[in-house]
Amino acid sequence: MKKGTALTIKTRPNSELKEAAFVREVAALDVPQKKKIAFFKPIRIQKRIPMMITAAILMIVVVFGACSYWGVLDFGNSAMGALAAKTVTININGLNMEITSRQNTVQMMLNEAGIVLGANDKCDTDLFSPLQDDMEINILRAFTYTVMADGKSYQAESVPLTVAEAIDKVGIKLKDLDQTSLPLDSKVNGTTDISVYRVWQETVTEQASIAPTITRKVDTSLSPGANRIVSEGANGLQENAVLVTYKDGKEIERKIVNSKVLKEAGTTVIAYGRLEVASRSGSSRLSAEEAAAQGLKIGTASDGSSFAYTKSMSVQATAYTATGNRTATGTWPNEGTIAVDPSVIPLGSTVYIPGYGYARAEDTGGAIKGKIIDLYYDSKSECINWGRRNITIYILE
């Protein structure tokens, strides 16, 4: 700049200066400030290193110890798990085997021996208990059984149990009258089929006719062996309370539990020729000629008296006593009354029974089928004394 030159200085108004300062301040606020972060703090890390090492060691010890206890890892032959050999007896469903092992728990020994327990198998020793020398371990293998009831089939697995327990295990509830194919207290030891039969009863009311009683009298005007109905009695009527038993929906038994006579039966009177058929009170003697003329045979009773009969029959004879009910023909039973199968011996027939005497077929019974008869006695002791006998009986009429 030459001397004598004038210096011109331009200045901004204060308003412009203030505005420029404001713009710089706003710009400074909008620009993000970089923050210095210290990634490493040498002093603090150095203090934590011993703690971290200690925690890591404890974790390794816990994990390896747990794996060893639960049998996940096998240290039996390693330096860590080297133990004295132990001899163990294992019984599986009655079959014994001896195993020598260096494992330290029962579970680890079983794993080593390749013995795997199923979900329903039973071991009498805690699997995680320490393995000891001369230890005895009993194992029961589960089996599958089937229970059939209500039209359905149920299967389950179990070790040996009773039939009652097996049924309960599959959720089937037995009622008082229900039956099973096997006794409830019997043991199920293997694959078995068990059937449950639903049994129930109901009482029904039925009416039945009562056959008229028959009275016979001699008519000398009739020829020997001829019969004539003098008067025919009317049938009576009785009301029976019958207990009906059902098994899986099928009727299996009907039993009269109470009877009430609504109408008494009449009496049929029959006249016959002079040949008298024997009764319990005795019989008239017939000559062989007279019997033959009427197509009859002559038999001899235990007292030496003779009787005429039409045919003989081998039967099994049992005995019964008072039931509180009338007979099938409507009479009250007394000694001389027998129960028969009407398809074999018609009701109303007179029969001679060795050891019992003369009797009349007036009753029936649920167990009296075929050539079986039941003799009435007034006392239970007489029934027991008679027992069950195979005898020949004689049908007189």
Secondary structure, DSSP 8 states (H G I E B T S, - for coil): --TT---------HHHHHHHHHHHHHHHHHS-------S--HHHHHHHHHHHHHHHHHHHHHHHHHHHHHTSS--TTSTTT----EEEEEEETTEEEEEEE--SBHHHHHHHHT----TT-EESS-TTSB--TTEEEEEE--EEEEEEETTEEEEEEESSEEHHHHHHHTT----TT-EESS-TTSEE-SS-EEEEE-EEEEEEEEEEEE--EEEEEE-TTS-TT-EEEEE----EEEEEEEEEEEETTEEEEEEEEEEEEEE---EEEEEE-S----BTTB-----HHHHHHTT-EEEE-TTS-EEEESEEEEEEEEEE---SS--TTS----TTEEE--TTTS-TT-EEEETTTEEEEEEE--TT--SSEEEEE-SSHHHHHHH--EEEEEEE--
